[in-house]
Amino acid sequence: MKIGVLRSSFDFFHNSGRNLLTMALIALAAYECATLIVEDNLLTLYRVGLVVLGLAAFVAILKDWRKGVYAFVAWIAVEDLIRKYLGNNMIVFFAKDFLALALYLSFFVARRSTFTKLYRPPFLITFLVFFWYCVLQAFNPASTSIFYGLMGLKLCFFYAPLLFVGHALVDSEKELRRFFFFNSVLILTVAAFGIAQSILGHTFLNPEVIQEDIRGLSTLYRVSPITGLVAYRPTSFFVSAGRFQNFLLVSWILALGFGGFLLMRKQTGRLLAFTTVGIVAAASMLTASRGVILWVIASAMVIAPAVIWGASWAGQQRIRVMRAVQRAAVFVAIALTILVGIFPQEVASRLAIYTETLSPSSSKSELGSRSWNYPLQNFVAAFDYPRWPYGYGIGTASLGVQYVARIMHAPPMNVGVESGYGQLVIELGIVGLLLWILLAYAITRSAWRAAKNLKGTVWFPIGLRFSGSSFCWPSQ
């Protein structure tokens, strides 16, 4: 077999016609690249290189859907970085959709050829009810364009098949370890660059001109109300601080679960896993986001006793569980100590914001207003819109409306509130909100049941991690 492959490769490179064609294409590509460099038109050069890279990835995904999963996850992490430097190019924005289509096509063709049944999630019926209700909402007469509905359906359901792909991917412990190691490296990289950006400022990893439609409503800096210390809000690879913060919330739970699993399993890679825990904790502290720091602390306080509860007390597993909790705390303490020792001013500005705005004894405390009054007011504001019983249609208040207005020249809707549940009321009406809550409950319940079935095994930290992620998802 190898001899045949070598022979075919030998014949390919000794075919004069193919050699001439290959050399001509390489020469033409080199000439065009040199011209763009001489003309200082690097933006076009980057776009062409991105297209070539995308086509190569598309072909690779069609050949092996497992590689497609890793390519898709990696692209999600770096997409915003590329989009920032290419001026919010629409091709970059929709590139992940083409990768997802290639992944789905490759996956379902491969599964069909092996006659393997797809995973059937326990919440499938609830999901389908919500899905068809949203399809009807795409044709809501209050929407000024059907493209708002199509964009909303894409945002909510286009990536749902990843559930089946992910279930098929992790079909062995080897594949599970490979997937989590890949994610750990990715998380470590993004979080580390976020820390560097927190120290160096907004000129690092950001173009000179940050477009308003990319940055959104987030501000670059936050000031402590009493001492006046200024803290930069890092974005890392992302286009806004909010996206980076959401990335850290999920990464924190993932890193804790994987580190606990490795330590209980006595397998290599524990240093990488717990280093990721420490780096994510340090990056979370430097976000200058009160929500992030509270979620990180709260989730750690829940996960640590939950892992202890779910462990089997037979043999040496009790010691391993306690060691996992202890090691996570040690790595977090080391990371924070290094930050305080090397960058005391940057840490002080963040701590000032947290203590001055979260401490109940502070005169500028916003703990009550930001945790209850502000979100409640925004949720109630959704009912000020006259169509709250039946909504304005899916996608009319979601992210991406600016692209529909720009590309399809759709009249703007100008509806929305700063509350996730309020947005559901505006788009889908009160029935849509109730169906969403029902779906969130079904997903969380099924995830918890799966984690509970793993109680007493080394797999429980991983199952608990997915259960925790399912709880965070509908609440964002």
MARKOLNU-321346 format. One record per residue (C-alpha): x, y, z. Coordinates in steps of 0.2 Angstrom, whole numbers, plus 5000, padded with zeros to 4 digits. Each point is the difference from the previous one (the first is absolute). Last residue first. Example, Ala and Ser with C-alpha at 12.3 -4.5 7.8 and 13.67 -1.06 7.14 Angstrom:
2
506849955036;499449835003;
***
This chain:
476
486651705152;498949905011;499649874986;501849954999;500650015018;498949855005;500649894985;501850055004;499849945018;499349834994;501449994988;501350035013;499149875012;500249874987;501950034998;500250005019;499049845002;501049904987;501149935014;498649905006;498950015017;498750114992;499949974981;498149985000;499950175009;500950084985;498749934988;498650055011;500750185001;500150014981;498249944998;499450135013;501050144993;499449974982;498149985005;500150155011;500750114986;498749934988;498650055012;500850175003;500050024981;498249954998;499550125013;500950144992;499349964983;498350005007;500350175007;500450074984;501349944988;501150154995;499650125014;499749875013;501649914996;501050165001;499350035017;500749835005;501750054994;499950175008;500750164994;498450054990;499650004981;499050084986;500750114987;499349904985;501150064986;499350004983;500949864990;501450064988;500449814997;501950025003;500050155013;498349975009;500349815001;501850035006;499450135013;498749875006;501449885004;499849995019;498249975004;498550125001;499149964984;500749834999;498449905004;498550104997;499250165008;499249925015;498449915004;499450065017;501450145000;499350094985;499750165008;501850035006;500050055019;500049825004;501949994995;500350135013;499649875014;501649914995;501050155000;499450055017;500349835007;501850004993;500450175008;499149965017;500749835004;501949974998;500450174993;499050105013;500449895015;501849994997;500350184995;501050065015;500550184999;499950045018;500949835004;499449895014;499149884989;501649974990;499749984982;500450174992;501550065010;500749835003;499949944982;500650164993;501450025012;500549824997;500150044981;501150155003;501149915012;500449864988;500650124987;501050095012;500849855008;500749934983;501449885005;499749955017;498150014999;499949904984;501249875007;498949985015;498549984990;500749864989;500749915016;498450015009;499049934985;501249864999;499949965018;498150015000;499949884985;501349885009;499050005016;498449954991;500849874990;500949935016;498449995009;499349894986;501649904999;500049965018;498249945000;500349904984;501449895009;498949855004;498150035002;499350175003;499350024983;499950174995;498450104996;499950095016;501850064999;499750064982;498550095006;500950085015;501350084987;498850034986;498850125010;501350115008;501050004984;498450054991;499750155012;501750064999;500150004981;498250074999;500450145012;501650054991;499249994983;498550115005;501150135008;501050034984;501750085002;500649864988;501649995010;499349875013;499349894986;501750004992;500849945016;498749875002;500249944982;501949995003;499949905016;498749874992;501049994984;501649965011;498949875008;499649914983;501850024993;500849935016;498749855000;500549954983;500549825004;498749885008;499649955018;498249994997;499550105015;501250134995;499550004982;498150015004;500350155012;501050104988;498749974986;498550065011;501050155006;500550054983;498349984993;499150115013;501350144998;499949994981;498250035000;500150165011;501650054991;499250004983;498550105006;501350135006;500950014984;498350024991;499550155012;501750084998;499750034981;500749954983;500949845007;501849944999;500350085017;498650125004;500850085016;499050135011;501350135005;500050055018;500150185006;500150055018;498950145006;500149965018;498150015003;499149954984;501349884993;500150034982;499749884986;500850014983;499849944982;498150025000;498849874994;498550054989;500549924984;501949994997;499749934982;498750134995;501050145008;501549964989;501749995010;501350114991;501849965004;499749814999;499949905016;501049865006;501150125011;499550184998;498649985013;501249995015;501749915003;499549925017;498249954996;500649954983;501249885007;498749925011;498849984985;501549924990;500249885014;498149965000;500049974981;501549885001;499549915015;498249974994;500749934983;501349895009;498649945012;498849974985;501249894991;500449905016;498149985002;499749934983;501549885001;499549945017;498249974994;500749914984;501149885010;498649975013;498949944986;498550064989;500350185003;499750054982;498249924998;499350115014;500950154993;499249984983;498349975007;500050155011;500950104985;498349984991;499450155011;501250124991;498750074988;498650015013;500050165010;501250124989;499449934984;498150015005;500350185005;500950044983;498549924991;498850105010;500950164997;500149964982;498149994999;500050195001;499050135009;499549885014;498250045007;499349874989;500949865009;500649884986;501649955010;498849975015;499349854992;501849924999;500250055018;498549905005;500749864989;501650005010;499250025017;499049844997;501549914993;501050045015;498749935012;499949844990;501949984999;500350025019;500649825003;501350034986;500049864986;501749974994;500149944982;499949824995;501549934990;499749944983;501950014996;499750094983;498750115008;501250055014;501350064988;498850094989;499250085016;501750065006;500750064984;498550114996;499850065018;501950055000;499950094983;498550095006;500850055016;501650074991;498850104988;499150075015;501750045009;500550114985;498450115002;500950145010;501649984990;499150024983;499150155008;501650105003;500050095017;501550104994;501249864997;501050035016;498549985011;499349854990;501649915002;500050025019;498149965000;500349834991;501449945011;499049905014;498649954988;501349944987;500849885013;498349925004;499649984981;501749934996;499949885015;498349944994;500649994982;501449885004;498749885006;499050034984;501449924990;500150024981;498750144999;500850095014;501750004990;499250074985;499250145009;501650035010;500950024983;498750124994;500050105016;501950024999;499950064982;498650125005;501150075014;501550024989;498950104988;499450115014;501750025008;500750064983;498550124998;500450085016;501950004996;499850134986;501750085003;500150024981;501649905000;499249875011;498549984989;501249984985;501049875009;498549905004;499450014982;501749954993;500149855013;498349944995;500450014981;501749915003;499149865010;498749984987;501349994986;501049885010;498549895003;499550004982;501849964993;500249865012;498249934996;500550004982;501749925003;499449865010;501549955011;499250085016;498449904998;500949844995;501050005016;498450045010;499249854992;501549895004;500150065018;498149965002;500249834992;501649955010;499050055016;498649884995;
***
